[in-house]
């Protein structure tokens, strides 16, 4: 069972390491030779234009998209494993679309997430998850589908956190959300990073990325074209130029 122990020495964990990742659908390669790492307590943002291969790269990491290359979590090779076995190692994804069961209650969605935590620790894991979003307690018996879009996104994160992940992959979590909800999510991401959790954030909201990211990766045309830290992220003109290069290439 996966379990992120906040008391564990961070030097004993390696986080997520990816080397030479190429994702494909049949004969079509959508991202090629991508390498990066996410250390414990670090948030790395993956940005790029639509169609750059960001979601496909997430699928390559969690095993839902055919891929080659090496994926390692805390020195354990994950790429030979099926997608459901990768989840069992602690690699957890909040997908684009949230991955909730809308007809089930808030409580049942979180309980499903907690099934990946050791039985003796499930109660504590659920309480930690609810501590991130206390309002969920007041909606405990409501159907997940009855929540607003922002509340559903928060539930999706809480559901994943109840599984005691060792790394969290977030795919476009702010899509369609109001700015005030985006700010709340930024605070939660800061808390999760401070707990030692490695986070890979796929995101189009540049303000959020500037606020929470330690490092960033720009993916264009399925390839890494730029990596850097906060100082480089502030150079919006350069990043926008890379986006426009992709758009121009798609026209010709």
Secondary structure, 3 states (H helix, E strand, C coil): CCCCCCCCCHHHCCCEEEEEEEEEECCEEEEEEEEEEECCCCEEEEECCCCCCHHHHHHHHHCCCCEEEEEEECCEECCCCCHHHHHHCCEEEECCCCCCCCCCEHHHHHHHHHCCCCHHHHHHHHHHHHHHCHHHHHHCCCEHHHCCHHHHHHHHHHHHHCCCCCEEEEECCCCCCCHHHHHHHHHHHHHHHHCCCEEEEECCCHHHHHHHCCEEEEEECCEEEEEEEHHHHCCHHHHHHHHHHHHHHHHC
